[in-house]
Amino acid sequence: MDKPQEEMQFLGLFGIYKETIKTIIHWWKIFTQITLTFILPLAFIFLAHMEVSNIISRKISHTDFEKHIARPGTLRYSKLTDALRSEWITYWLLKATYFTFLVVFSLLSTSAVVYTTACMYTSRNVTFTSVLSVVPKVWKRLIVTFLCAFVVYFIYNMLAIVILVFYMVHFPDNTFGVIVFHVMLIFYFVGFVYISIIWQMACVISILESSYGFKAMMKSKDLIKGKRWVAIVVFSELHLSFFTVQVLFELFVVYGHSFGVWKRLGFAVLLVVVLLMLFLFGLVVQTIFYLVCKSYHHENIDKSSLADFLEDYLGEYEALDGADNVQLEHSCPMFD
């Protein structure tokens, strides 16, 4: 990053993207190692899950159809019932396994990228070996923050369901009712994106400051004030990009049997590469945006204190007393 920390508050959407790309290119070697170790399994799990889920779903649909045309009480009907039960168990076990590994590799990737980017910011020497030794310790803090975010998501969705039920009971099925429904849907997605932003910023805070869990989420909410629209645009574009990759994978790989095996394989490899770049880009953006928000609120970071804070991960973790409000006194060659 080529701007002093106190000037980072003026970075907008394209400025954040520019600094992110420059950071990745400048430190491409260690980011490549992190990508292959943590982000590649994450991308593979994310995309492979769709293909495997589709195969099992087709088997469930076929077995369910065969069961409906079979005569109840016959041996065939009994076998189809057992087969359908077994397929549903397999399906939900797959979902549980997918969710578990997705969360694990997502948190591991976040830990590695945010920690590495922060080390670069402080001009501290960082190697892939040191990243591997630090990630398990940082990851423990992120688990707490993730569980707190999960609780917030659960409450938010329960409230949305209650409001939806209220709408279905009290609003008529006419033009006015349809308009109200779409307005509610827009507000729901805006709120969902806003919570996602708070959670993602809380992950960075959990790594670079002494706060984690609900405390990190509250700090995240306060930190993005004044930069909400930039945050919404940045993270909405990232989510839209992930969604686009998912749709393309479904069209050309999961349901693209007419393209042939080799073309489907080629599309799959291409989309995995795109997803790798998106995951890495998004994680570095989170860290850069954190620094922009800190600068905007004049909560400048003393790079030597932050370096000591990061160094503690290599030994026994000790939270810095002044980690929340430290002042920038020296510039960093990488960022100046």
C-alpha positions in Angstrom: 0.0 0.0 0.0 1.5 3.3 -1.1 -0.5 5.7 1.1 0.3 6.9 4.7 -2.1 5.4 7.2 -3.7 8.7 8.0 -4.6 9.2 4.3 -6.3 5.9 4.0 -9.6 7.3 5.2 -10.0 8.9 1.8 -9.8 5.7 -0.1 -13.0 4.9 -1.9 -14.2 1.7 -3.7 -11.6 1.7 -6.5 -8.8 2.9 -4.1 -9.5 -0.1 -1.9 -9.5 -2.5 -4.9 -6.2 -0.9 -6.2 -4.4 -1.3 -2.9 -5.7 -4.9 -2.6 -4.4 -5.9 -6.0 -1.0 -4.2 -5.4 -0.7 -6.0 -2.0 -1.4 -9.4 -3.6 1.0 -8.9 -6.5 3.8 -7.6 -4.3 3.6 -10.6 -2.0 2.4 -13.1 -4.6 4.7 -16.0 -3.4 3.3 -16.3 0.2 -0.3 -15.6 -1.0 0.1 -18.4 -3.5 1.2 -20.8 -0.8 -1.7 -19.8 1.4 -4.1 -20.2 -1.5 -2.9 -23.7 -2.4 -3.0 -24.8 1.3 -6.2 -23.3 2.6 -8.2 -21.6 -0.1 -8.0 -24.4 -2.7 -9.7 -27.0 -0.5 -12.3 -24.3 0.4 -13.1 -23.6 -3.3 -13.1 -27.4 -4.1 -15.5 -28.1 -1.3 -17.7 -25.2 -2.3 -18.1 -26.3 -5.9 -17.9 -30.1 -5.5 -20.8 -30.0 -3.0 -23.1 -28.8 -5.8 -22.2 -31.7 -8.1 -22.5 -34.4 -5.4 -25.8 -32.8 -4.0 -27.3 -32.9 -7.5 -26.4 -36.6 -7.9 -28.0 -37.6 -4.6 -31.0 -35.3 -5.3 -31.6 -37.1 -8.6 -31.4 -40.5 -6.9 -33.9 -39.3 -4.2 -36.3 -38.1 -6.9 -36.0 -41.3 -8.9 -36.5 -43.5 -5.8 -39.5 -41.4 -4.6 -41.1 -41.8 -8.1 -40.6 -45.5 -8.1 -42.1 -45.7 -4.6 -45.2 -43.8 -5.6 -45.9 -46.2 -8.5 -45.2 -49.3 -6.4 -48.0 -51.1 -4.5 -48.0 -50.4 -0.7 -47.3 -53.5 1.4 -45.2 -55.3 -1.2 -41.6 -56.2 -0.8 -40.6 -53.7 -3.6 -42.4 -50.9 -1.7 -40.6 -51.8 1.5 -37.2 -51.9 -0.2 -37.8 -48.5 -1.9 -38.9 -47.0 1.5 -35.6 -48.2 3.1 -33.6 -47.0 0.1 -35.3 -43.6 0.2 -34.7 -43.3 3.9 -31.0 -44.2 3.4 -30.6 -41.6 0.6 -32.1 -38.9 2.7 -29.7 -39.7 5.6 -26.8 -39.6 3.1 -28.1 -36.3 1.8 -28.2 -34.6 5.2 -24.9 -36.2 6.3 -23.4 -34.6 3.2 -24.9 -31.2 4.0 -23.5 -31.4 7.6 -20.1 -32.5 6.4 -20.0 -29.8 3.7 -21.0 -27.1 6.2 -18.4 -28.3 8.8 -15.5 -28.3 6.3 -16.7 -25.1 4.7 -16.6 -23.3 8.0 -13.3 -24.8 9.0 -11.4 -23.9 5.8 -13.1 -20.5 5.6 -11.9 -19.6 9.1 -8.4 -21.1 8.4 -8.2 -19.1 5.2 -9.3 -15.9 7.0 -6.8 -16.4 9.7 -3.9 -16.9 7.3 -4.7 -14.1 4.9 -5.6 -11.4 7.5 -2.6 -12.3 9.7 -0.2 -12.2 6.7 -1.6 -8.9 5.4 -1.2 -7.3 8.9 2.4 -8.6 9.1 3.1 -6.9 5.7 1.5 -3.7 7.0 3.9 -3.6 10.0 6.9 -4.5 7.8 7.4 -7.6 9.9 9.1 -10.6 8.3 6.6 -13.3 7.6 7.1 -16.8 6.3 4.7 -19.5 5.3 6.0 -21.6 8.2 5.2 -18.9 10.7 1.7 -18.5 9.2 1.1 -22.2 9.7 2.2 -22.0 13.3 -0.1 -19.0 14.0 -3.2 -20.0 12.2 -4.4 -22.6 14.8 -4.2 -20.0 17.6 -6.0 -17.3 15.6 -8.6 -19.8 14.4 -9.7 -20.4 18.0 -10.7 -16.8 18.4 -12.5 -16.8 15.1 -14.6 -19.8 16.1 -16.1 -17.8 19.0 -16.8 -14.8 16.7 -18.4 -17.2 14.1 -20.7 -18.8 16.8 -21.8 -15.3 17.9 -22.5 -14.4 14.3 -24.4 -17.6 13.8 -26.7 -16.7 16.8 -27.3 -13.3 15.2 -28.2 -14.8 11.8 -30.5 -17.3 13.5 -32.4 -14.6 15.4 -32.6 -12.4 12.3 -34.0 -15.2 10.2 -36.5 -16.2 12.9 -37.8 -12.6 13.0 -38.0 -12.6 9.2 -40.1 -15.8 9.4 -42.5 -14.2 12.0 -42.9 -11.1 9.8 -43.5 -13.3 6.8 -46.3 -15.3 8.6 -47.8 -12.0 9.7 -47.8 -10.8 6.1 -49.4 -14.0 4.8 -52.2 -13.7 7.4 -53.0 -10.0 7.2 -52.1 -8.8 3.7 -54.4 -9.5 0.7 -53.2 -11.3 -2.4 -53.4 -8.3 -4.7 -51.1 -5.7 -6.3 -50.6 -3.9 -3.0 -49.7 -7.1 -1.2 -47.2 -8.0 -3.9 -45.5 -4.6 -3.6 -45.3 -4.9 0.2 -43.8 -8.4 -0.2 -41.1 -7.2 -2.5 -40.3 -4.2 -0.3 -39.9 -6.6 2.6 -37.7 -8.8 0.5 -35.4 -5.9 -0.3 -35.1 -4.9 3.3 -34.4 -8.5 4.3 -31.5 -8.8 1.8 -30.1 -5.4 2.8 -30.2 -6.4 6.5 -28.6 -9.8 5.6 -25.7 -8.1 3.7 -25.3 -5.6 6.6 -24.9 -8.4 9.1 -22.5 -10.2 6.8 -20.3 -7.0 6.6 -20.3 -6.7 10.4 -19.4 -10.4 10.8 -16.6 -10.2 8.2 -15.1 -7.1 9.8 -15.5 -8.7 13.2 -13.3 -11.5 12.0 -10.5 -9.0 11.2 -10.9 -7.4 14.6 -10.7 -10.8 16.3 -7.3 -11.3 14.7 -5.8 -7.8 15.0 -7.3 -6.7 18.3 -7.9 -8.2 21.7 -11.7 -8.3 21.1 -13.6 -11.3 19.7 -17.1 -12.7 19.8 -20.0 -10.3 20.4 -17.6 -7.6 21.5 -15.8 -7.8 18.2 -19.2 -7.5 16.4 -20.1 -4.4 18.3 -16.8 -2.8 17.5 -17.3 -3.8 13.9 -20.7 -2.1 13.8 -19.2 1.1 15.1 -16.1 0.9 12.9 -18.0 0.8 9.6 -20.0 4.0 10.5 -19.3 6.6 7.8 -18.2 3.9 5.4 -21.4 1.9 5.2 -22.1 2.5 1.6 -18.6 1.7 0.5 -18.8 -1.5 2.6 -22.2 -2.4 1.1 -21.0 -1.9 -2.4 -17.7 -3.8 -1.8 -19.2 -6.8 -0.1 -22.3 -6.9 -2.4 -20.0 -7.1 -5.4 -18.0 -9.9 -3.8 -21.2 -11.8 -2.9 -22.6 -11.2 -6.4 -19.3 -12.5 -7.9 -19.5 -15.7 -5.8 -23.1 -16.2 -6.8 -22.2 -15.7 -10.5 -19.5 -18.4 -10.2 -22.0 -20.7 -8.5 -24.6 -20.2 -11.3 -22.0 -20.7 -14.0 -20.8 -23.9 -12.3 -24.4 -25.3 -12.2 -25.1 -24.4 -15.8 -21.8 -25.7 -17.4 -20.8 -28.4 -15.0 -23.6 -29.7 -12.8 -26.3 -29.5 -15.6 -24.0 -29.2 -18.6 -24.0 -32.9 -19.7 -24.5 -31.8 -23.3 -21.0 -30.2 -23.4 -19.3 -33.5 -22.9 -16.9 -34.7 -20.1 -13.8 -32.8 -21.2 -15.5 -29.4 -21.7 -17.3 -29.8 -18.3 -13.9 -30.6 -16.7 -12.4 -27.6 -18.4 -15.2 -25.3 -17.1 -14.8 -26.8 -13.6 -11.0 -26.1 -13.5 -11.5 -22.6 -14.9 -14.2 -21.8 -12.3 -12.1 -23.2 -9.5 -9.3 -20.8 -10.5 -11.7 -17.9 -10.6 -13.1 -18.8 -7.2 -9.5 -19.1 -5.7 -8.8 -15.5 -6.9 -12.1 -14.2 -5.6 -11.6 -15.8 -2.1 -8.1 -14.4 -1.8 -9.1 -11.0 -3.1 -12.1 -10.8 -0.8 -10.0 -11.7 2.3 -7.4 -9.1 1.5 -10.1 -6.5 0.9 -11.5 -7.2 4.4 -8.1 -6.3 5.9 -7.6 -3.2 3.7 -11.1 -2.0 4.5 -10.5 -2.5 8.2 -7.4 -0.2 7.9 -9.5 2.4 6.0 -12.2 2.4 8.7 -9.6 2.8 11.4 -8.1 5.7 9.6 -11.5 7.3 9.0 -12.3 7.2 12.7 -8.7 8.5 13.5 -8.0 5.3 15.4 -4.5 5.1 13.8 -2.5 2.0 14.4 1.0 2.0 15.9 2.7 -0.4 13.7 5.3 -1.4 16.3 2.5 -2.2 18.8 0.6 -4.2 16.2 3.8 -6.0 15.3 4.3 -7.0 19.0 0.6 -8.0 19.1 1.1 -10.3 16.1 4.4 -11.6 17.6 2.5 -12.8 20.7 0.7 -15.4 18.5 4.0 -17.1 18.0 4.4 -17.5 21.8 1.8 -17.5 24.5 -1.0 -15.1 23.5 -1.1 -11.9 25.6 -3.6 -9.2 24.6 -2.2 -5.7 24.4 -3.7 -3.3 26.9 -3.6 -0.6 24.3 -4.6 -2.6 21.3 -7.9 -0.9 20.8 -6.7 2.7 20.6 -3.1 3.0 19.6 -1.5 5.8 17.6 0.5 5.7 14.4 3.9 7.3 14.9 6.1 5.8 12.1 5.5 5.1 8.5 6.1 1.8 6.8 8.1 1.6 3.5 5.6 -0.8 2.0 2.7 1.6 2.7 4.3 5.0 2.2 
